[in-house]
Amino acid sequence: MNYELLSKLALEEAEKSKNETSILKKRNEILNHEVERLEALITKIEKEKVILKDEITLMKDEIKLLKS
């Protein structure tokens, strides 16, 4: 009887571990997706930053031309 009980407990623990593994895999997938989304957002913002800096440079150049 003790062996049956130990076997049952071992099966329950294995099932819990399986469930936890499944949950952790899903959480990992969600986090990886979020990281990819944030990296894409950062890239977009960096591109916008370059464009805005170029526009500022052009405007400064125009101001210099108007002053001269």
N, C-alpha and C positions, 0 to 999 in steps of 0.2 A: 504494500500500500504506500509506503514511503516513496518507492520508486515511481509509482504512478503520480503521486502528488508532485514530486520533483520534476517529472517529465512534463506535467501540465504547467507548472510554473515556468519551466524553460521555454515551452511553446508560447506562453503568454508574453514572456520577456522578448522572445524573438519577434513576435507580432508587433509589440510596442516599438522595438527598434526599427522594424520595417516601416511602420507608420511615421516615426520620427525622421527616418531617412527620406521618405517621400515628401514630407513637409519641408525639410531642409533643401531638397533639390528644387522644389517649387519656389521657395523663398530665394534661392540662388538665381534661378531663372529671372525672377522679377527684378532682383537687384542688378543683374547683368543688363537687362533691358533698360533700366533706369540710368545706368552708367552710360550706355550707348546714346540714350536720348540727351543726357546732359553734355556729353562730348560733342554731339552734333550741334547743340545749342551754343556751346563755347566757340566752336568753329565759326558758326554764323555770326556771333557777336564780334569775334576777332576780324572777320571780313568787313563787317559794318564799320568797325573802328578804323580800319585802313581807309575805307571810302571817305569817312568823315574827316580824317586827317588830311587827305588829298583835297577835299573841298575847302578846308580851312586854309591850306597852303594857297590854293587858287584865289580865294577871297583876299588873302593878305597881299598877294601879288597884284590883284586888281586895285586894291587900296593904294599900294605904292605907285602904281601907274597913274591913278587919279590925282595923287598928291604932287606928282612931278610935272 
